Amino acid sequence: MKRIPLFVKIFIGIIGGVLFALLLLQFEGGKQLIQDWIKPFGTIFINLLKLIAVPLILASLIKGISDLKDISKLSTMGFRTIGFYLFTTLISVSLGLLVVNIIQPGESISEETRTELLSDYSQNASQTQAQAVTQKSRGPLSFIEDIVPENIVSAASINSNMLQVIFFALFLGIAIIMLPETTTKPFKDFFDSFNEIILKIIDIIMLAAPYGVFALMASLVADSPSLELFQALLWYGLSVLLGLATLIFIFYPTMLYLFTGRNPAKFLKQILPAQLLAFSTSSSAATLPVTMEVVENNVGVDNEVTSFVLPIGATINMDGTALYQSVAAVFIAQAFGMELSLGAQLGIILTATLASIGSAAVPGAGMVMLVIVMAQAGIPEAGLALIFAVDRPLDMFRTMVNVTSDSTVATIIAKGLGKLEPR
Ligand code: ASP
């Protein structure tokens, strides 16, 4: 197995997991068997990835920023990063609106299917709505408030507080740049070495990746709803997938080529392990260690850039999620026979952009924030039940897009700063 590239091994894991589950589901008790004996290994694999996220961000950002030697470089990188991230998100939401208005998937839902879905999934939908309530009741600047932790130990103890950890690491890095080197050397040396050790741990975890995705895919297939449901929501699913495919195969390659002159096909192959992992875990946060590794080692982006741009991207830049939120909101409105005015659709551009920034990088987070987009546009929230059944498979694809976007932007920023090595 040694010389087989990682992405091929992961791919075999994905296909193997699906086939294995399909086979086992033919037997009575097969589903239970998967849930009891296979699923835990998938969970263990995701936990291992999450386990390494906070130490990785701390070590890599402190090392990356303190290597900069100059704070003005950091602000240039910061402004460009936020600018590019906002730009790609706005394009994604607009593309989603375009696709959903052309295909009009909501029109293809029959009265009968609608009633059925609404009654079958109303309980799940109200749970998601309840999760969104706390988000909705907060002020407009709460997301900035949330970035500044009051206690670093408690911030670092919760994976969803990643932005707070990033904030602290940035602060440390800046202070290191401002002090004379003799004072900071021991601390820097420690973090350089810590960083190397964490990277080694990631290598070790990646040895388990093919088996981890096998288990994840098998349990997903075992838990997945019936094929008829997928058929009923076919046009909706296709609209989301069409939008996502346009981003991956047209928009990012064009941006990459224009800004860096790199061959997009080669780039996609270089980041494929991260994309496949994003697909199998549905979490950009869990994928982050691997995204950083492939963008650094395979694409050739300097650690000074990856350590800053990628963790921030994993938390705030979610193009796939933003596109999905705009398609889903309009789809539900269409299915209820609601006319959305141009003003309401422009409102969706704004709310979906903010909602995607606010979505946590974990499975299903995009749907929780979708509630806010719907509420703003006056779309009945109970309509969430319509899309519940197919949310997980779509989540897998949108997470893949989220990770691709982060990697593309990191490469573009690196090129602009002269931090992209030839590959
Ligand atoms: N699962 C997505 C991510 O982690 C977020 C979402 O759209 O639900 O990137």
Residues whose N, C-alpha, C, O or C-beta is under 5 A from the ligand:
A	BS01	LIG	S282 S283 S284 A285 T321 A360 A361 V362 P363 G364 A365 G366 M367 D395 R398 T399 N402
